[in-house]
Structures are given as C-alpha cells and as structure tokens.
Amino acid sequence: MRKTTSRSGCAPAFALAALLCGRPAAAQPNLVDLSLEELGNVTITSASRREQRLADAPASLFVITADDIRRSGATRLPEALRLAPNLHVAEAYTGGYAISARGFNGNSANKLLVLIDGRSVYTPLFAGVFWDVQDLALEDVERIEVTSGPGSTLWGVNAVNGVINIITRSAADTQGGLASLSAGSHERGAVLRHGLALDGGGALRLFVKRTDQGATETAAGQRVDDAGHLLSGGFRADWGRPGERFTLLGQAYRGNHGQPEPGSIAVGGVKFALDTITLSGASLLARWERPLGPGGLSVQAYVDRTVRRVPPTFDEGLTIADLELQYSLKPAPAHTLVMGADLRRSRDRVGHGAPQFAFLPERLNQAWTSLFAQDEIALGRDLHLTVGARVERNDYTGSEFLPNLRLAWKPARNHLWWASAARTVRAPSRLDRDAYIPAQPPYLLDGGPGFRAETADVLELGYRGQPLPALTLSATAFHGDYDHLRTQELASSGTSVYFGNGMRGRVSGAEAWGSLQLAPGARLHAGVTLLRPHLALRPGSIDTANSVAAAEGAMPRQTWQLRGAFNLPGDAELDLMLRHVGALSAPTVPAYTAADLRLAAPLGTTAEIALAGRNLFDRGHGEFTPEATRTELGRQLMLQLRLRYR
C-alpha cells in the first residue's frame, strides 16, 4: 500500500515457494463454494433491527463476510471496508482515514454511523470516527453490514448517509486457539486468540493484538511523521439457554503515532509545532436477549472511556454511558413492530496545550434521549409497507423528528423491488459549537453559537435479486436534498468568523454491485457508485472557507471495483482486486486504479500461509489531503501466517 522497500529481499521468494509447495489440507468453509442463492440467505439485522435474509432486505445494503475479509488479506478494519463498493475509503496517512458513503468525505467525515457489536464509536467531539483506534481482531469478525442511505429512524441522528454495522462471532464459534502473524515492507502485526468453554453452557474468547507501522513518504520523497503502534486486547463471553441469551464484551487499547503535517486544525491559517499523538481507551458492553413468541426483548448497556492527546491542539478525556431497550412483537398477523428507547450520557473534558486553540467550555456533560418505533405491514402476499419514526433530543438543538417510509414488492422469490423516503439529521458536535481560536478573546474563530442540525430528505429506488442462476444484482438510484450544511461565516464585525449553516444543495447518484459464478470455485464480484453533487450557498451566507468547493471536491464522481475469487487445486486460493477512485478537486487528488492480489495455501490441516500484494502495478498514488503533505501509497508485499490449535 505504500511506497516503501521490503526489509528482506528473499521474503517474497520464500513465501512463493511455500505457497506452491504447501501440503494439502482439509477443506475449510469457503463462500466461493456456496451457491449464489445460499449467499442470499445470509442473515442480516441492519435493515430492520431484526434477523432477516439479505435477499429480503429493502435497502442498499452490502455484506462483507468473514471469508471476504480473510481472502482480502486485510489486517486493519478500514482496509477491510474497501471491499464495500458503496463506501469511499481514503487513507491520508498511517491510521488516518476518511470514510464515507454517498459523498461528504473529509477529515471530519460526519454523516456515517459506525457500530461495533451494537456500540456506537462515533465521537461527539466532531460527529465522526477516529479510525486509528478501531483496531479489531479481524479474525473474530463474523460480518460487516454496510448500509448506504439514511438509517436515522432505527439508529439515530448522524446515520445520515449510511450505517456500518460490525458484528463479531459468538465466543461459542471461536473455541480453541489461533495465532496470526503478518510482516511486510511497512507493517508488522500479530493476533493471539483463545476460546474456551465455561460452566453452565457458556463460552469465552480472549484476544490480544499488536500492530506496528513505519513512517511513509510524500510524492516528493519527504518523510511523513506517521509511524506508530497500537496494542489492544479484550474478551467476549456468551451464555445461552432456551429462551435467553447473555453477552458480555470488553476491550482496551493503548498506542501512539506521529502527527503529520499540516496538523489537525486548519482554521484561520494557524500553524502549530506538532508532537506525537497518544491514544488509550476501554469499553465494556452487556446485552441480554429474550425471545417472546414471534418477537423478543433486548436490553443493552455499555460504558466507553477514551483518552486522546494531540499536542498542542487538545487533550481529551471522554466517557460515554449508553442504555438501550428494544422490544419486537407481532400485534396482528399483518404487522411486525419493533420499538425501543435509548438513553445516552457523556462527560467530556478537553484541555488545550497552546493558547492558539480551545474547546470552550473545556468541561461539558451532554445527554441524548430517543424513542423509536417501526411497523412492517403486509399489504398483500408480495407487498410490504414499512412506516417508522424516531424522536431524539440533544442538548444543542432540542428534539429532532426522523421519519421513514419504505415500500417493498417481491413479485418472485428471487426478485425484490423497493422504494423509500426518509428525513435524517446530523446533530451539532462540539467542533461545530465550541471551537475557538485563540483560547482567549478577542476570537478569530468565535465558535458556532447558533449552529443548528444539518438535514437531508432522501428518496431511493432499488432492486435486489437473482436475474440469472449464476448472477446476483443489487442496484439503487438515490436523490438527497441537503440543507443547513456547515460553512465558515464572516461575523458582522468583519474581524472574526464562526461556524454557521450557510450551504444547501442536492446529491443524486446510483450504486450497483453483483456477483457472477463463472464455474465451481470461481466467482467475480463487481460494484460501481456514481455521484452528481450540486451544492450552493444559502442567500445571505458570507462563507470564508470556500465550503461549497470543499464539499463537492471531496466527492469522487465515480468509484468502481472488480474482484475475482478462485479456489485452486490443493485447497490453494487466488484473489484479485481492481479498485478505481475518480479524481478529487478539493484537495486535488488525481484519479487512480489500484491492483491487489492474495495467494494462499494450507500448511497441513491447521495452518495457512499467504502472500498479499497491494498496489502491485502502481508506483504510487495519493488518496486524500494536499499533495505536499499526503502519504504516497505504493507497492507493498506482506507475508501472512495463520495457525489454529486446540
């Protein structure tokens, strides 16, 4: 992935020899061997907050399976997300990613909600995700459900353009041990995992993961200060008996990485002397579920503590506590109702290490409260109407109303047509309201005292089906009207700026993906996303940050990917991927096409060795941020070894 040199010139040759000479192993479960109809039976939960077949989900939803992740060779979560054709994943530097769906990407991408086993990992500091600390053991991920389009009715504010729902495996499915090692020209990592049975029918999984990454370079050959490491560990325990399930999850991490230019703040032309970013955090989640007839009751609670030191800009300690109740039932034969409530509290302490910048007040407690309900109504044997709404209250703008209307028509078992209309909201964050430059008056950046919620009204029309026995297809056309988008407004005094809501506009487009079974053990996957944005300033806006050009310029007009998965003799595997991202204009990033490859073979019945290559035919390309400071991603080889034991 990077323009770096291998530490050992003989490593690729050794790996290739091992792959070609590996001994046959017992066949492992492999999704390439499943029929396309069987893949349509994969169970998902993101579309309706209850289990249903992927083929029956009336939403623009793509599933990344555990087998997809393994065969991609990805070692970090953002790299695994590149498999979703409805996401734009851009790496600015090591660990620093901008990820979005349907546009509006950026350093503070804030319209995509991310859940890990039901725990939201978005931060109220800027309403986005710090991807450098989302370092799961990917070997334990069961699937990743990527929904593009509004999901606020079921999942709350900030699920404006999509929801990423990451679901890990039950501890009962990961018994025994696993050791996974990877070493490449830029990155080294190790995962150790052990699962065991507990008394009373329970199971426990423990894991520890270490990732080390070296510094990268710019296109001009200048060193980027982004080297770092992250050590994480955790557990999952599951107990189950007839009529009841209980899950307990915990994780902690600690690490650091460099802070590349131009730094984390780009308001008012202020430059800081940058230092190492240090990271730590821990979370604990408990969930109890009880089936009740055709429905069920679930209660989930978690506490999440994070500490991030970004000298000299800010030093944050954030604690979030969340309690969620959900109840599903069938009050009548034609109705499937799900409803729930969520109570969320945060305690945020943000200090500043330099007088040039501050979040004020430095100490802030916030509360979010929401109620939601959604009813799926059978209008006929093949026609279903879904009506839902959420009311969510936040401390900045009060109550927000988030309705959703969805119609699904299934004229045949393998064909589903659907349409939807929804209103969604991105609530203000601390960055929108509480950011000041300098830390004492008179201010150049005077916060955003009147900043209101950003809104979007979205229409969608989609199809999901299997038009041919060897072909599956999903396609969605969408149109979103956005209003009250963030701008940097000039104050009436003319001596300061503040964050306002001076931009509006629309984004239209289409996204499609499908799979083609070429032969037994040979499958192609393809996907494409097209965007057509048209944004403008609202009357009276005096924007000083060229916000329209920045927002439109961060949206690639087209992205596409083509993947091939092939099972070779001797249980070997070959995976190829081409991915293309159109040009960006703000920052200026040329279009690029990258080629990835993975060749793997078993070593006996319990081990696997693989050689993964990234950007194989690419001398180097940038993906985000201005050219002078951005990382140049070039060719990389990585050797991976995975061993299972009892």
C-alpha positions, -999 to 999 in steps of 0.1 A, spaced: 0 0 0 29 23 4 60 35 -14 84 16 7 111 -11 3 110 -46 17 131 -54 47 142 -87 32 147 -93 -5 143 -130 -1 110 -129 18 87 -128 -14 107 -157 -29 104 -177 3 67 -170 5 60 -180 -31 79 -213 -26 59 -221 5 27 -213 -13 35 -236 -42 48 -264 -20 22 -263 7 7 -297 17 -30 -303 10 -53 -296 39 -88 -305 49 -112 -282 32 -124 -252 52 -158 -234 48 -154 -212 18 -181 -189 5 -169 -193 -31 -182 -229 -28 -217 -217 -17 -243 -211 -44 -255 -175 -50 -289 -184 -37 -273 -197 -4 -254 -163 -2 -288 -146 -4 -298 -165 27 -271 -148 48 -288 -134 79 -286 -96 85 -300 -72 111 -292 -37 100 -322 -31 77 -349 -37 103 -332 -43 137 -343 -79 135 -329 -110 117 -339 -114 81 -325 -128 48 -302 -105 29 -324 -112 -2 -354 -98 16 -338 -66 28 -354 -35 11 -322 -14 15 -290 -6 -3 -270 -30 19 -237 -48 12 -224 -76 34 -187 -82 39 -184 -117 51 -157 -132 73 -145 -152 43 -143 -119 22 -121 -104 49 -98 -134 52 -93 -137 15 -86 -100 11 -56 -102 33 -67 -71 52 -52 -66 87 -70 -34 97 -107 -25 97 -105 4 73 -87 -18 47 -115 -44 51 -140 -17 44 -125 -12 9 -144 -43 0 -177 -25 2 -185 -8 -32 -208 17 -15 -180 33 6 -153 58 -3 -123 48 18 -93 72 16 -61 69 35 -44 102 43 -16 88 64 -10 57 85 -41 51 105 -57 84 93 -87 75 71 -116 95 56 -145 71 51 -180 80 38 -209 68 18 -226 89 -9 -201 118 -7 -193 144 20 -160 128 28 -133 147 47 -110 149 76 -142 153 98 -165 130 78 -196 132 100 -225 116 82 -218 79 87 -227 60 119 -204 31 128 -214 3 153 -193 -24 167 -214 -52 183 -241 -25 190 -217 1 205 -216 34 186 -180 45 180 -188 80 167 -174 108 189 -194 138 199 -162 159 195 -168 161 157 -196 136 150 -172 113 131 -149 83 138 -113 81 150 -103 52 127 -68 50 142 -82 32 173 -108 9 157 -83 -20 155 -103 -52 159 -90 -87 155 -105 -92 121 -103 -130 125 -132 -126 150 -155 -106 128 -185 -126 115 -197 -100 90 -198 -63 83 -232 -49 71 -227 -17 51 -259 2 45 -258 33 23 -286 58 27 -304 72 57 -307 50 88 -317 75 114 -352 60 123 -336 28 136 -302 40 146 -304 77 155 -290 110 144 -258 110 124 -269 79 104 -273 104 75 -256 87 46 -251 53 59 -245 28 88 -216 4 92 -226 -24 115 -197 -47 125 -207 -79 142 -182 -103 158 -186 -140 162 -201 -156 192 -175 -170 216 -190 -204 211 -179 -203 175 -143 -195 183 -132 -223 205 -96 -233 206 -67 -211 197 -55 -190 168 -22 -173 161 -20 -149 132 13 -132 121 19 -107 93 51 -90 82 56 -67 53 76 -38 39 57 -13 61 36 -31 86 40 -59 112 13 -74 133 3 -103 155 -30 -116 169 -34 -143 196 -68 -156 204 -80 -184 226 -116 -197 232 -128 -220 259 -160 -234 273 -175 -221 306 -196 -238 331 -234 -235 326 -232 -237 288 -212 -205 282 -181 -197 262 -153 -172 265 -129 -157 240 -98 -138 248 -76 -119 223 -46 -96 221 -34 -77 190 -3 -57 183 2 -36 151 34 -17 142 36 6 112 66 25 98 67 61 85 56 68 50 67 93 24 52 120 2 54 120 -36 85 142 -33 102 117 -11 98 136 22 93 116 53 58 117 68 57 116 106 30 89 110 48 59 123 32 43 153 19 12 171 -13 1 188 -17 -27 214 -52 -39 221 -69 -68 239 -103 -79 251 -128 -106 257 -162 -118 247 -184 -142 268 -217 -157 257 -242 -177 276 -273 -192 261 -302 -214 272 -337 -219 258 -354 -186 258 -325 -164 269 -291 -151 258 -265 -130 275 -233 -114 261 -205 -95 278 -178 -78 258 -148 -58 269 -118 -42 251 -89 -19 260 -61 -3 238 -31 19 241 -8 33 215 7 63 197 16 76 163 32 106 147 12 137 138 18 145 102 16 180 87 -5 201 84 -19 191 118 -54 187 130 -66 223 128 -69 243 96 -89 274 106 -75 309 104 -41 298 90 -28 289 124 2 265 124 15 245 154 46 226 162 33 191 162 41 162 185 32 125 189 -5 116 194 -11 92 223 -42 71 225 -59 49 251 -93 36 259 -115 9 273 -151 -3 269 -175 -27 285 -208 -39 270 -235 -62 283 -265 -74 263 -295 -96 274 -319 -110 249 -351 -130 255 -373 -143 226 -410 -137 233 -432 -156 208 -427 -142 174 -408 -112 188 -383 -105 216 -370 -82 242 -334 -70 245 -315 -47 269 -281 -34 262 -258 -12 282 -222 -1 277 -196 23 291 -168 37 268 -138 56 280 -113 72 256 -83 95 261 -67 113 231 -37 137 234 -30 157 203 -3 182 214 -5 211 213 -41 213 200 -61 194 226 -62 168 253 -95 150 256 -109 125 281 -144 113 271 -167 89 290 -199 77 274 -226 56 290 -255 42 270 -286 22 278 -309 8 251 -341 -12 253 -358 -28 223 -390 -48 220 -403 -65 189 -437 -82 185 -465 -91 161 -496 -73 175 -516 -86 145 -509 -112 117 -501 -84 92 -479 -63 115 -443 -67 126 -435 -40 151 -401 -30 166 -398 -2 191 -373 10 216 -357 37 237 -321 49 241 -305 70 269 -270 83 263 -248 104 285 -213 118 280 -187 135 302 -162 154 281 -130 171 294 -110 189 267 -78 208 277 -57 228 254 -19 228 254 -14 260 235 -31 294 236 -39 293 199 -69 269 202 -95 257 226 -129 239 230 -150 261 254 -163 252 278 -135 228 285 -158 206 307 -191 196 292 -217 170 301 -243 161 274 -274 139 272 -293 123 243 -326 107 247 -346 90 219 -377 69 213 -384 50 181 -409 26 165 -412 9 131 -440 -12 118 -438 -35 88 -472 -40 74 -481 -69 50 -504 -52 24 -505 -85 5 -485 -116 0 -458 -99 -20 -462 -63 -9 -450 -48 24 -451 -12 37 -427 -1 65 -436 30 85 -413 43 112 -402 73 132 -377 84 159 -378 114 182 -344 122 195 -334 150 218 -299 166 221 -287 195 243 -278 217 213 -310 218 192 -336 201 212 -359 174 197 -354 162 161 -381 141 142 -368 114 120 -395 96 99 -391 68 73 -414 53 48 -405 22 28 -424 0 2 -412 -34 -8 -426 -56 -36 -414 -91 -42 -431 -104 -74 -410 -136 -73 -387 -154 -47 -355 -141 -63 -367 -105 -72 -372 -76 -48 -382 -40 -58 -383 -13 -31 -386 25 -27 -381 47 3 -384 83 16 -367 95 48 -357 125 67 -324 124 85 -304 147 107 -267 153 116 -268 169 151 -242 195 161 -209 184 176 -185 202 199 -164 212 168 -195 229 154 -204 248 186 -174 250 209 -142 256 189 -124 289 194 -92 304 180 -74 317 201 -83 303 235 -89 338 249 -109 367 234 -108 385 211 -115 354 189 -107 349 153 -129 318 152 -158 325 175 -174 291 179 -208 284 164 -234 295 189 -263 293 165 -252 262 147 -283 240 140 -287 204 128 -278 196 92 -308 179 75 -313 156 45 -345 145 27 -337 113 7 -356 93 -19 -344 59 -30 -355 33 -56 -338 -1 -56 -337 -36 -69 -322 -68 -54 -324 -102 -70 -310 -130 -89 -320 -124 -126 -300 -155 -137 -290 -186 -118 -253 -175 -120 -259 -138 -113 -270 -117 -84 -276 -80 -86 -283 -50 -63 -289 -15 -77 -301 17 -62 -309 52 -75 -310 79 -49 -316 117 -46 -309 137 -14 -318 173 -6 -294 186 20 -299 218 40 -282 238 67 -247 223 59 -217 237 77 -199 268 65 -174 292 80 -193 326 81 -179 361 84 -192 379 115 -209 412 111 -179 429 127 -157 417 99 -130 407 124 -139 371 132 -156 340 117 -179 314 131 -194 281 121 -229 285 105 -253 267 83 -250 286 51 -249 258 25 -276 236 9 -280 215 -23 -285 180 -36 -266 149 -43 -280 124 -68 -265 91 -79 -266 54 -83 -248 24 -68 -248 -12 -80 -230 -44 -73 -233 -80 -82 -217 -115 -83 -212 -139 -112 -205 -176 -107 -181 -184 -136 -176 -220 -126 -175 -241 -94 -148 -224 -72 -146 -193 -94 -166 -161 -88 -164 -125 -99 -177 -95 -78 -182 -61 -93 -195 -28 -80 -199 9 -90 -210 41 -74 -218 73 -94 -223 107 -77 -237 140 -90 -235 168 -64 -248 203 -68 -243 225 -37 -247 262 -33 -246 289 -6 -279 299 10 -290 336 4 -272 358 29 -243 335 35 -208 351 37 -187 319 36 -149 325 40 -138 288 37 -149 281 1 -172 254 17 -191 245 -15 -159 237 -34 -145 218 -5 -176 197 0 -181 189 -37 -144 185 -43 -141 157 -17 -167 136 -36 -153 113 -64 -178 113 -92 -173 76 -98 -157 46 -80 -157 10 -91 -142 -23 -82 -138 -58 -97 -128 -88 -75 -121 -123 -85 -120 -153 -61 -106 -186 -73 -102 -219 -55 -71 -237 -69 -60 -273 -67 -47 -284 -33 -70 -261 -14 -49 -231 -25 -67 -197 -31 -61 -168 -55 -79 -135 -50 -75 -105 -73 -90 -70 -69 -90 -39 -91 -104 -7 -75 -108 27 -91 -115 61 -75 -123 92 -95 -104 124 -91 -109 149 -62 -107 186 -67 -105 197 -30 -79 186 -21 -66 180 -56 -61 142 -59 -58 125 -94 -79 95 -102 -62 62 -95 -66 25 -101 -50 0 -77 -45 -37 -81 -43 -61 -51 -35 -98 -50 -35 -126 -25 -22 -161 -30 -27 -186 -2 -22 -223 5 -27 -246 35 2 -260 55 -12 -293 68 -47 -292 83 -43 -264 108 -22 -237 92 -23 -213 62 3 -192 46 -4 -163 23 14 -137 2 -6 -105 -2 3 -76 -25 -11 -41 -26 -10 -16 -54 11 -40 -74 11 -20 -107 11 14 -91 44 33 -84 25 55 -60 -8 74 -56 -23 98 -31 -59 93 -17 -65 124 4 -52 157 18 -29 182 -2 -1 167 -23 27 184 -4 19 166 29 0 135 19 12 99 20 21 84 -13 7 48 -13 28 25 -34 36 -12 -38 37 -34 -8 41 -71 -1 31 -89 31 36 -124 43 9 -138 65 8 -170 86 -23 -183 104 -22 -212 128 -52 -229 146 -48 -252 175 -69 -269 201 
